[in-house]
Amino acid sequence: MKSVGAGVAASHPATANAGLRILSDGGSAADAAVGAVLACCVAETIFTGLGGGGFATYFEAATGQVTCLDFFVAVPGIDGDREPGRMVAVDVFFGGLPQVYSIGGASVAVPGVPMGCGEVHRRWGRLPWEQVVAPAIELARTGVPLPAAHAATLDSCAPALAWGDGAAIYRPGGRNLGAGEVLFHEGLAGTMTLLAAKGPQVFYTGEYAKVLVDAVRAAGGNMGARDLVEYRVLESPVDEAELAGHRVLARHDLNRTVDTIAGLPGDLSRPNRVVGVANALRDQGRQKIGDTTNVSVVDPEGNACVITTTLGLGAGVWPHGLGLNLNSMLGEGELITSNLTPGKRMASNMCPLVVIGPDGGLTVAAGSAGASRIRSALVGTLLGVLADDLDMEAAIARPRFHLVDNTAHVERGYPRDELALLADAGWRIKQWPDLNHYFGGVTAVGRAGAAGDPRRGGVGLLL
């Protein structure tokens, strides 16, 4: 059976090239994924950043072991010395419909990206930490051209991203940054340089810890010093399901992606499967946008590392001189649960995954952006590769559908015979005019090749 070629898939050419450079220098999948994620924190700040959180899934080829790490955001307030103020409501238009989000200091949860990157590198990296951070430093010094797909996302998310100090970055001269224009964050190169020199703890117990706390509290939040000192990366249980004779492994996410795969119909032929797939994917109405991105990497030894990170929409809280925005996860309505205890992790839809073939070898390493659409994007992509025998690029790029309440949202070009079956089963069909970033942003490397999602300007590069 064909093996997986070493490569990187990401949602920005600069991100993918950073990861590929590290692979070329002899780095492991973990080195390249971490380097690419840090590059994301420069090139993809519309989606993610050092002030966010995420998850990693690692496949070790020599042993077949799969490990899931949780470095998502934690609920602040361990210090217990103040109550958060009011959040700032913003309307974001998506698919022509307004959706209310909340930003500001009170929306900021404890970030995990720096420590998560450090832990992935500590466990599975082999290059020096400074070498892994170097591509991000170089990108931060010059800035990075904004892809057209990212500019489209900015147009939707500008009420949050261009709020406060973000206006000068994302809306210079009173207009949104456009495709091809340079996204630049003053101070971020220095932040990355100190991160390279002193490691992730610079954000938790070092020079930047007080800067983060002061910025959040000045904006009405309650994150304190103990929240940062006590933050830890966690190891998560690994869920498993079978799909087309393959094993799919990932964390247990809020959308229950692996459970959904386990509930897919036995007949996976098209168009017969569509109603069964819809029933497995049946959603409860969550459709927030979310700013999220994913990096998928496979190294020459067959190890895989998939990392998904997010800022939410970004809180609009920019700690002085650091060139970074903090997350707005406490303002993401679909993530608010009844047990938001200080120090505890928030829930998330993110689901970096790996697929293991009947021979025990890696078949796919994949993840997606897209909040509640992550699950439908991943399921659709895996069906394309494993059931429909498509190459990775075709599986990711083909039209998708996503369910909200009793409505099937479908991209232009989705097969008419399947839409008819969905309509006959009682689903209302809402046609979208084209492919759209609403439907997620998959990046994947596997036996079927490497590809990024055209909806997010993604690319796949093989070594």
One Martini backbone bead per residue (centre of mass of N, CA, C, O) as a GRO file, in nm:
protein
  463
    1MET     BB    1   0.099   0.034   0.019
    2LYS     BB    2   0.087   0.353   0.014
    3SER     BB    3   0.269   0.605   0.129
    4VAL     BB    4   0.340   0.886   0.306
    5GLY     BB    5   0.430   1.189   0.230
    6ALA     BB    6   0.622   1.436   0.303
    7GLY     BB    7   0.449   1.717   0.469
    8VAL     BB    8   0.247   2.025   0.425
    9ALA     BB    9  -0.055   2.172   0.568
   10ALA     BB   10  -0.214   2.495   0.507
   11SER     BB   11  -0.364   2.843   0.528
   12HIS     BB   12  -0.067   2.935   0.422
   13PRO     BB   13   0.215   2.965   0.246
   14ALA     BB   14   0.404   3.061   0.480
   15THR     BB   15   0.337   2.830   0.671
   16ALA     BB   16   0.414   2.590   0.492
   17ASN     BB   17   0.709   2.682   0.438
   18ALA     BB   18   0.803   2.671   0.728
   19GLY     BB   19   0.760   2.365   0.765
   20LEU     BB   20   0.932   2.269   0.521
   21ARG     BB   21   1.199   2.386   0.615
   22ILE     BB   22   1.220   2.208   0.870
   23LEU     BB   23   1.216   1.940   0.727
   24SER     BB   24   1.472   2.000   0.548
   25ASP     BB   25   1.649   2.033   0.829
   26GLY     BB   26   1.545   1.758   0.998
   27GLY     BB   27   1.275   1.771   1.106
   28SER     BB   28   1.005   1.696   1.262
   29ALA     BB   29   0.673   1.701   1.277
   30ALA     BB   30   0.679   1.875   1.532
   31ASP     BB   31   0.864   2.097   1.443
   32ALA     BB   32   0.698   2.184   1.191
   33ALA     BB   33   0.431   2.242   1.335
   34VAL     BB   34   0.534   2.455   1.528
   35GLY     BB   35   0.656   2.646   1.319
   36ALA     BB   36   0.384   2.687   1.171
   37VAL     BB   37   0.219   2.799   1.406
   38LEU     BB   38   0.401   3.046   1.453
   39ALA     BB   39   0.349   3.153   1.168
   40CYS     BB   40   0.045   3.192   1.210
   41CYS     BB   41   0.099   3.420   1.435
   42VAL     BB   42   0.162   3.613   1.175
   43ALA     BB   43  -0.012   3.529   0.902
   44GLU     BB   44  -0.301   3.432   1.084
   45THR     BB   45  -0.451   3.664   1.275
   46ILE     BB   46  -0.750   3.617   1.184
   47PHE     BB   47  -0.740   3.319   1.340
   48THR     BB   48  -0.469   3.355   1.520
   49GLY     BB   49  -0.240   3.311   1.817
   50LEU     BB   50  -0.061   3.350   2.109
   51GLY     BB   51  -0.356   3.424   2.255
   52GLY     BB   52  -0.444   3.130   2.232
   53GLY     BB   53  -0.568   2.800   2.142
   54GLY     BB   54  -0.534   2.421   2.154
   55PHE     BB   55  -0.453   2.123   1.953
   56ALA     BB   56  -0.291   1.792   1.954
   57THR     BB   57  -0.188   1.533   1.716
   58TYR     BB   58   0.010   1.228   1.758
   59PHE     BB   59   0.206   1.014   1.540
   60GLU     BB   60   0.387   0.713   1.599
   61ALA     BB   61   0.531   0.498   1.385
   62ALA     BB   62   0.695   0.287   1.561
   63THR     BB   63   0.420   0.230   1.762
   64GLY     BB   64   0.122   0.364   1.691
   65GLN     BB   65   0.092   0.607   1.867
   66VAL     BB   66  -0.165   0.820   2.013
   67THR     BB   67  -0.166   1.177   2.089
   68CYS     BB   68  -0.347   1.412   2.300
   69LEU     BB   69  -0.337   1.766   2.325
   70ASP     BB   70  -0.421   2.025   2.573
   71PHE     BB   71  -0.410   2.399   2.490
   72PHE     BB   72  -0.644   2.533   2.584
   73VAL     BB   73  -0.838   2.742   2.727
   74ALA     BB   74  -0.883   2.902   3.040
   75VAL     BB   75  -1.041   2.986   3.317
   76PRO     BB   76  -1.052   3.261   3.486
   77GLY     BB   77  -0.997   3.346   3.857
   78ILE     BB   78  -0.801   3.228   4.075
   79ASP     BB   79  -0.730   3.485   4.237
   80GLY     BB   80  -1.014   3.628   4.335
   81ASP     BB   81  -0.993   3.978   4.315
   82ARG     BB   82  -1.212   3.984   4.067
   83GLU     BB   83  -1.454   4.104   3.851
   84PRO     BB   84  -1.585   4.107   3.562
   85GLY     BB   85  -1.687   4.284   3.319
   86ARG     BB   86  -1.810   4.396   3.034
   87MET     BB   87  -1.888   4.315   2.734
   88VAL     BB   88  -1.858   4.349   2.374
   89ALA     BB   89  -2.082   4.389   2.130
   90VAL     BB   90  -2.086   4.222   1.804
   91ASP     BB   91  -2.151   4.235   1.458
   92VAL     BB   92  -2.152   3.950   1.241
   93PHE     BB   93  -2.143   3.876   0.900
   94PHE     BB   94  -2.301   3.564   0.782
   95GLY     BB   95  -2.466   3.493   0.511
   96GLY     BB   96  -2.630   3.778   0.576
   97LEU     BB   97  -2.613   3.723   0.890
   98PRO     BB   98  -2.635   3.819   1.206
   99GLN     BB   99  -2.378   3.784   1.469
  100VAL     BB  100  -2.327   3.764   1.809
  101TYR     BB  101  -2.055   3.899   1.986
  102SER     BB  102  -1.790   3.893   2.238
  103ILE     BB  103  -1.565   4.130   2.370
  104GLY     BB  104  -1.290   4.198   2.546
  105GLY     BB  105  -1.154   4.145   2.855
  106ALA     BB  106  -1.392   3.945   2.954
  107SER     BB  107  -1.321   3.733   2.703
  108VAL     BB  108  -1.057   3.641   2.834
  109ALA     BB  109  -0.857   3.367   2.823
  110VAL     BB  110  -0.622   3.143   2.892
  111PRO     BB  111  -0.349   3.092   2.724
  112GLY     BB  112  -0.177   2.806   2.519
  113VAL     BB  113   0.016   2.816   2.272
  114PRO     BB  114   0.305   2.840   2.385
  115MET     BB  115   0.295   2.581   2.566
  116GLY     BB  116   0.207   2.381   2.349
  117CYS     BB  117   0.450   2.410   2.165
  118GLY     BB  118   0.659   2.331   2.379
  119GLU     BB  119   0.548   2.041   2.433
  120VAL     BB  120   0.570   1.921   2.153
  121HIS     BB  121   0.876   1.969   2.134
  122ARG     BB  122   0.966   1.814   2.389
  123ARG     BB  123   0.855   1.529   2.297
  124TRP     BB  124   0.921   1.538   1.945
  125GLY     BB  125   1.163   1.700   1.911
  126ARG     BB  126   1.510   1.778   1.750
  127LEU     BB  127   1.535   2.064   1.728
  128PRO     BB  128   1.604   2.359   1.810
  129TRP     BB  129   1.401   2.598   1.924
  130GLU     BB  130   1.520   2.841   1.768
  131GLN     BB  131   1.482   2.707   1.485
  132VAL     BB  132   1.167   2.684   1.498
  133VAL     BB  133   1.117   3.006   1.535
  134ALA     BB  134   1.262   3.159   1.301
  135PRO     BB  135   1.044   3.195   1.074
  136ALA     BB  136   0.860   3.382   1.243
  137ILE     BB  137   1.057   3.612   1.279
  138GLU     BB  138   1.093   3.680   0.979
  139LEU     BB  139   0.794   3.745   0.923
  140ALA     BB  140   0.764   3.972   1.143
  141ARG     BB  141   0.966   4.179   1.015
  142THR     BB  142   0.789   4.211   0.727
  143GLY     BB  143   0.554   4.057   0.680
  144VAL     BB  144   0.235   3.947   0.514
  145PRO     BB  145   0.056   3.855   0.268
  146LEU     BB  146  -0.284   3.869   0.187
  147PRO     BB  147  -0.507   3.659   0.116
  148ALA     BB  148  -0.810   3.653  -0.030
  149ALA     BB  149  -0.950   3.465   0.179
  150HIS     BB  150  -0.870   3.641   0.426
  151ALA     BB  151  -1.005   3.903   0.333
  152ALA     BB  152  -1.292   3.786   0.345
  153THR     BB  153  -1.287   3.731   0.649
  154LEU     BB  154  -1.234   4.019   0.737
  155ASP     BB  155  -1.499   4.138   0.631
  156SER     BB  156  -1.664   3.976   0.848
  157CYS     BB  157  -1.458   4.038   1.122
  158ALA     BB  158  -1.395   4.349   1.163
  159PRO     BB  159  -1.566   4.435   1.418
  160ALA     BB  160  -1.341   4.282   1.591
  161LEU     BB  161  -1.050   4.317   1.471
  162ALA     BB  162  -1.097   4.652   1.426
  163TRP     BB  163  -1.088   4.692   1.725
  164GLY     BB  164  -0.924   4.934   1.834
  165ASP     BB  165  -0.596   4.851   1.782
  166GLY     BB  166  -0.683   4.688   1.516
  167ALA     BB  167  -0.738   4.916   1.307
  168ALA     BB  168  -0.440   4.977   1.209
  169ILE     BB  169  -0.408   4.681   1.087
  170TYR     BB  170  -0.703   4.604   0.938
  171ARG     BB  171  -0.790   4.942   0.896
  172PRO     BB  172  -0.631   5.127   0.710
  173GLY     BB  173  -0.771   5.432   0.640
  174GLY     BB  174  -1.074   5.291   0.678
  175ARG     BB  175  -0.986   5.010   0.543
  176ASN     BB  176  -0.965   4.707   0.454
  177LEU     BB  177  -0.755   4.476   0.412
  178GLY     BB  178  -0.618   4.349   0.121
  179ALA     BB  179  -0.530   4.168  -0.124
  180GLY     BB  180  -0.167   4.164  -0.095
  181GLU     BB  181  -0.141   4.295   0.156
  182VAL     BB  182   0.032   4.385   0.444
  183LEU     BB  183   0.074   4.202   0.735
  184PHE     BB  184   0.145   4.391   1.037
  185HIS     BB  185   0.328   4.363   1.364
  186GLU     BB  186   0.418   4.556   1.597
  187GLY     BB  187   0.656   4.367   1.803
  188LEU     BB  188   0.652   4.057   1.719
  189ALA     BB  189   0.951   4.001   1.669
  190GLY     BB  190   1.038   4.044   1.964
  191THR     BB  191   0.857   3.828   2.086
  192MET     BB  192   0.976   3.587   1.926
  193THR     BB  193   1.269   3.625   2.020
  194LEU     BB  194   1.212   3.573   2.323
  195LEU     BB  195   1.084   3.298   2.285
  196ALA     BB  196   1.342   3.168   2.170
  197ALA     BB  197   1.533   3.236   2.421
  198LYS     BB  198   1.314   3.152   2.681
  199GLY     BB  199   1.046   3.049   2.613
  200PRO     BB  200   0.713   3.002   2.706
  201GLN     BB  201   0.741   3.118   3.008
  202VAL     BB  202   0.734   3.424   2.934
  203PHE     BB  203   0.400   3.416   2.956
  204TYR     BB  204   0.376   3.296   3.274
  205THR     BB  205   0.665   3.395   3.448
  206GLY     BB  206   0.771   3.624   3.282
  207GLU     BB  207   0.789   3.924   3.120
  208TYR     BB  208   0.478   3.888   2.993
  209ALA     BB  209   0.275   3.834   3.221
  210LYS     BB  210   0.211   4.126   3.321
  211VAL     BB  211   0.124   4.238   3.048
  212LEU     BB  212  -0.125   4.063   3.018
  213VAL     BB  213  -0.273   4.130   3.280
  214ASP     BB  214  -0.288   4.439   3.247
  215ALA     BB  215  -0.451   4.439   2.981
  216VAL     BB  216  -0.700   4.285   3.079
  217ARG     BB  217  -0.773   4.466   3.327
  218ALA     BB  218  -0.796   4.736   3.171
  219ALA     BB  219  -1.045   4.586   2.995
  220GLY     BB  220  -1.218   4.407   3.234
  221GLY     BB  221  -1.073   4.169   3.332
  222ASN     BB  222  -0.961   3.860   3.545
  223MET     BB  223  -0.684   3.798   3.482
  224GLY     BB  224  -0.408   3.641   3.648
  225ALA     BB  225  -0.115   3.525   3.765
  226ARG     BB  226  -0.218   3.237   3.849
  227ASP     BB  227  -0.335   3.153   3.577
  228LEU     BB  228  -0.049   3.131   3.448
  229VAL     BB  229   0.116   2.960   3.651
  230GLU     BB  230  -0.115   2.708   3.644
  231TYR     BB  231  -0.074   2.640   3.364
  232ARG     BB  232  -0.147   2.340   3.160
  233VAL     BB  233  -0.077   2.069   2.982
  234LEU     BB  234  -0.287   1.821   2.843
  235GLU     BB  235  -0.400   1.487   2.837
  236SER     BB  236  -0.606   1.312   2.613
  237PRO     BB  237  -0.828   1.117   2.523
  238VAL     BB  238  -0.884   0.858   2.274
  239ASP     BB  239  -1.073   0.834   2.005
  240GLU     BB  240  -1.261   0.569   1.814
  241ALA     BB  241  -1.317   0.485   1.461
  242GLU     BB  242  -1.478   0.344   1.181
  243LEU     BB  243  -1.369   0.388   0.822
  244ALA     BB  244  -1.345   0.202   0.561
  245GLY     BB  245  -1.128   0.016   0.735
  246HIS     BB  246  -1.054   0.254   0.926
  247ARG     BB  247  -0.883   0.446   1.173
  248VAL     BB  248  -1.015   0.700   1.385
  249LEU     BB  249  -0.823   0.958   1.564
  250ALA     BB  250  -0.927   1.152   1.860
  251ARG     BB  251  -1.065   1.375   2.027
  252HIS     BB  252  -1.323   1.486   2.247
  253ASP     BB  253  -1.548   1.683   2.117
  254LEU     BB  254  -1.821   1.886   2.116
  255ASN     BB  255  -1.924   1.742   1.830
  256ARG     BB  256  -1.849   1.441   1.805
  257THR     BB  257  -1.682   1.323   1.558
  258VAL     BB  258  -1.624   1.023   1.616
  259ASP     BB  259  -1.917   0.946   1.675
  260THR     BB  260  -2.019   1.023   1.395
  261ILE     BB  261  -1.852   0.816   1.237
  262ALA     BB  262  -1.980   0.569   1.386
  263GLY     BB  263  -2.283   0.669   1.262
  264LEU     BB  264  -2.246   0.586   0.991
  265PRO     BB  265  -2.329   0.433   0.727
  266GLY     BB  266  -2.268   0.135   0.563
  267ASP     BB  267  -2.353   0.284   0.304
  268LEU     BB  268  -2.108   0.482   0.105
  269SER     BB  269  -2.262   0.538  -0.135
  270ARG     BB  270  -2.344   0.725  -0.417
  271PRO     BB  271  -2.633   0.877  -0.286
  272ASN     BB  272  -2.725   0.685  -0.043
  273ARG     BB  273  -2.573   0.826   0.218
  274VAL     BB  274  -2.680   1.120   0.280
  275VAL     BB  275  -2.895   1.077   0.503
  276GLY     BB  276  -2.712   0.927   0.703
  277VAL     BB  277  -2.511   1.155   0.730
  278ALA     BB  278  -2.711   1.369   0.829
  279ASN     BB  279  -2.798   1.218   1.085
  280ALA     BB  280  -2.510   1.217   1.211
  281LEU     BB  281  -2.481   1.550   1.177
  282ARG     BB  282  -2.687   1.655   1.348
  283ASP     BB  283  -2.765   1.970   1.453
  284GLN     BB  284  -2.821   2.243   1.715
  285GLY     BB  285  -2.739   2.548   1.580
  286ARG     BB  286  -2.443   2.580   1.558
  287GLN     BB  287  -2.279   2.890   1.381
  288LYS     BB  288  -2.026   3.002   1.441
  289ILE     BB  289  -1.737   3.108   1.330
  290GLY     BB  290  -1.451   3.156   1.401
  291ASP     BB  291  -1.097   3.166   1.464
  292THR     BB  292  -0.925   2.925   1.266
  293THR     BB  293  -0.649   2.681   1.246
  294ASN     BB  294  -0.441   2.448   1.043
  295VAL     BB  295  -0.186   2.185   1.090
  296SER     BB  296  -0.022   1.944   0.869
  297VAL     BB  297   0.219   1.672   0.942
  298VAL     BB  298   0.478   1.483   0.766
  299ASP     BB  299   0.743   1.275   0.793
  300PRO     BB  300   0.980   1.054   0.667
  301GLU     BB  301   0.896   0.839   0.911
  302GLY     BB  302   0.560   0.885   0.954
  303ASN     BB  303   0.510   1.108   1.125
  304ALA     BB  304   0.244   1.294   1.300
  305CYS     BB  305   0.118   1.647   1.306
  306VAL     BB  306  -0.173   1.804   1.453
  307ILE     BB  307  -0.274   2.158   1.459
  308THR     BB  308  -0.517   2.349   1.643
  309THR     BB  309  -0.610   2.700   1.634
  310THR     BB  310  -0.727   2.994   1.836
  311LEU     BB  311  -0.916   3.327   1.899
  312GLY     BB  312  -1.166   3.338   1.777
  313LEU     BB  313  -1.208   3.684   1.719
  314GLY     BB  314  -1.094   3.847   1.924
  315ALA     BB  315  -1.078   4.091   2.185
  316GLY     BB  316  -0.904   4.364   2.143
  317VAL     BB  317  -0.638   4.281   2.312
  318TRP     BB  318  -0.321   4.466   2.329
  319PRO     BB  319  -0.038   4.417   2.447
  320HIS     BB  320   0.216   4.608   2.513
  321GLY     BB  321   0.448   4.563   2.240
  322LEU     BB  322   0.370   4.253   2.118
  323GLY     BB  323   0.171   4.215   1.859
  324LEU     BB  324  -0.096   4.094   2.011
  325ASN     BB  325  -0.385   3.909   2.039
  326LEU     BB  326  -0.655   3.818   2.227
  327ASN     BB  327  -0.884   3.615   2.322
  328SER     BB  328  -1.269   3.540   2.295
  329MET     BB  329  -1.394   3.274   2.435
  330LEU     BB  330  -1.606   3.405   2.648
  331GLY     BB  331  -1.773   3.516   2.372
  332GLU     BB  332  -1.851   3.216   2.291
  333GLY     BB  333  -2.155   3.084   2.309
  334GLU     BB  334  -2.102   2.769   2.228
  335LEU     BB  335  -1.880   2.744   2.487
  336ILE     BB  336  -2.090   2.791   2.707
  337THR     BB  337  -2.102   2.657   3.023
  338SER     BB  338  -2.188   2.558   3.358
  339ASN     BB  339  -1.850   2.493   3.427
  340LEU     BB  340  -1.687   2.786   3.479
  341THR     BB  341  -1.409   2.718   3.628
  342PRO     BB  342  -1.141   2.818   3.756
  343GLY     BB  343  -0.886   2.650   3.553
  344LYS     BB  344  -1.066   2.541   3.345
  345ARG     BB  345  -1.158   2.409   3.060
  346MET     BB  346  -1.271   2.469   2.762
  347ALA     BB  347  -1.464   2.410   2.510
  348SER     BB  348  -1.442   2.230   2.179
  349ASN     BB  349  -1.443   2.163   1.814
  350MET     BB  350  -1.170   2.069   1.790
  351CYS     BB  351  -1.012   1.797   1.553
  352PRO     BB  352  -0.742   1.653   1.543
  353LEU     BB  353  -0.636   1.389   1.309
  354VAL     BB  354  -0.609   1.032   1.250
  355VAL     BB  355  -0.541   0.774   1.000
  356ILE     BB  356  -0.554   0.418   1.003
  357GLY     BB  357  -0.468   0.149   0.844
  358PRO     BB  358  -0.480  -0.194   0.802
  359ASP     BB  359  -0.145  -0.188   0.827
  360GLY     BB  360  -0.087   0.054   1.059
  361GLY     BB  361  -0.068   0.300   0.884
  362LEU     BB  362  -0.064   0.598   0.765
  363THR     BB  363  -0.322   0.794   0.582
  364VAL     BB  364  -0.416   1.048   0.772
  365ALA     BB  365  -0.363   1.407   0.830
  366ALA     BB  366  -0.607   1.613   1.008
  367GLY     BB  367  -0.781   1.935   0.987
  368SER     BB  368  -0.996   2.215   1.112
  369ALA     BB  369  -1.177   2.479   1.050
  370GLY     BB  370  -1.513   2.619   1.172
  371ALA     BB  371  -1.621   2.520   1.423
  372SER     BB  372  -1.919   2.362   1.368
  373ARG     BB  373  -1.784   2.276   1.072
  374ILE     BB  374  -1.558   2.073   1.127
  375ARG     BB  375  -1.705   1.804   1.111
  376SER     BB  376  -1.822   1.820   0.820
  377ALA     BB  377  -1.549   1.866   0.682
  378LEU     BB  378  -1.407   1.604   0.774
  379VAL     BB  379  -1.611   1.395   0.683
  380GLY     BB  380  -1.613   1.474   0.383
  381THR     BB  381  -1.310   1.422   0.334
  382LEU     BB  382  -1.291   1.124   0.426
  383LEU     BB  383  -1.495   1.019   0.222
  384GLY     BB  384  -1.334   1.102  -0.027
  385VAL     BB  385  -1.081   0.923   0.034
  386LEU     BB  386  -1.204   0.637   0.151
  387ALA     BB  387  -1.477   0.602  -0.041
  388ASP     BB  388  -1.405   0.778  -0.331
  389ASP     BB  389  -1.100   0.796  -0.424
  390LEU     BB  390  -0.966   1.069  -0.370
  391ASP     BB  391  -0.784   1.319  -0.377
  392MET     BB  392  -0.710   1.562  -0.155
  393GLU     BB  393  -0.786   1.810  -0.318
  394ALA     BB  394  -1.071   1.712  -0.405
  395ALA     BB  395  -1.189   1.647  -0.121
  396ILE     BB  396  -1.163   1.946  -0.014
  397ALA     BB  397  -1.297   2.116  -0.267
  398ARG     BB  398  -1.555   2.004  -0.258
  399PRO     BB  399  -1.868   2.027  -0.199
  400ARG     BB  400  -2.071   2.115   0.085
  401PHE     BB  401  -2.246   2.029   0.389
  402HIS     BB  402  -2.462   2.189   0.645
  403LEU     BB  403  -2.627   2.159   0.961
  404VAL     BB  404  -2.924   2.353   1.071
  405ASP     BB  405  -3.140   2.208   1.208
  406ASN     BB  406  -3.360   2.189   0.913
  407THR     BB  407  -3.094   2.283   0.752
  408ALA     BB  408  -2.923   2.270   0.436
  409HIS     BB  409  -2.614   2.378   0.374
  410VAL     BB  410  -2.499   2.460   0.036
  411GLU     BB  411  -2.284   2.436  -0.209
  412ARG     BB  412  -2.191   2.496  -0.503
  413GLY     BB  413  -2.227   2.180  -0.680
  414TYR     BB  414  -2.398   2.003  -0.538
  415PRO     BB  415  -2.554   1.723  -0.575
  416ARG     BB  416  -2.881   1.689  -0.682
  417ASP     BB  417  -2.957   1.400  -0.591
  418GLU     BB  418  -2.890   1.454  -0.288
  419LEU     BB  419  -3.079   1.694  -0.242
  420ALA     BB  420  -3.338   1.537  -0.299
  421LEU     BB  421  -3.307   1.338  -0.062
  422LEU     BB  422  -3.307   1.552   0.159
  423ALA     BB  423  -3.584   1.673   0.092
  424ASP     BB  424  -3.744   1.405   0.126
  425ALA     BB  425  -3.639   1.395   0.444
  426GLY     BB  426  -3.699   1.725   0.535
  427TRP     BB  427  -3.498   1.918   0.421
  428ARG     BB  428  -3.386   2.234   0.401
  429ILE     BB  429  -3.260   2.426   0.128
  430LYS     BB  430  -2.945   2.617   0.125
  431GLN     BB  431  -2.805   2.808  -0.113
  432TRP     BB  432  -2.487   2.877  -0.210
  433PRO     BB  433  -2.295   3.056  -0.450
  434ASP     BB  434  -2.034   2.918  -0.314
  435LEU     BB  435  -1.756   2.886  -0.189
  436ASN     BB  436  -1.698   2.895   0.180
  437HIS     BB  437  -1.559   2.965   0.493
  438TYR     BB  438  -1.797   2.850   0.657
  439PHE     BB  439  -1.714   2.532   0.563
  440GLY     BB  440  -1.422   2.560   0.634
  441GLY     BB  441  -1.055   2.439   0.694
  442VAL     BB  442  -0.877   2.209   0.542
  443THR     BB  443  -0.590   2.009   0.640
  444ALA     BB  444  -0.381   1.762   0.452
  445VAL     BB  445  -0.200   1.447   0.495
  446GLY     BB  446  -0.143   1.168   0.258
  447ARG     BB  447  -0.184   0.914   0.034
  448ALA     BB  448  -0.352   1.148  -0.141
  449GLY     BB  449  -0.182   1.379  -0.025
  450ALA     BB  450  -0.158   1.744  -0.029
  451ALA     BB  451  -0.381   1.993   0.135
  452GLY     BB  452  -0.566   2.283   0.107
  453ASP     BB  453  -0.811   2.518   0.153
  454PRO     BB  454  -0.966   2.735  -0.066
  455ARG     BB  455  -1.143   2.889   0.154
  456ARG     BB  456  -0.833   2.972   0.304
  457GLY     BB  457  -0.572   2.959   0.119
  458GLY     BB  458  -0.461   2.677   0.091
  459VAL     BB  459  -0.177   2.443   0.128
  460GLY     BB  460   0.027   2.178  -0.025
  461LEU     BB  461   0.347   2.027   0.073
  462LEU     BB  462   0.613   1.843  -0.057
  463LEU     BB  463   0.939   1.716   0.000
   0.00000   0.00000   0.00000
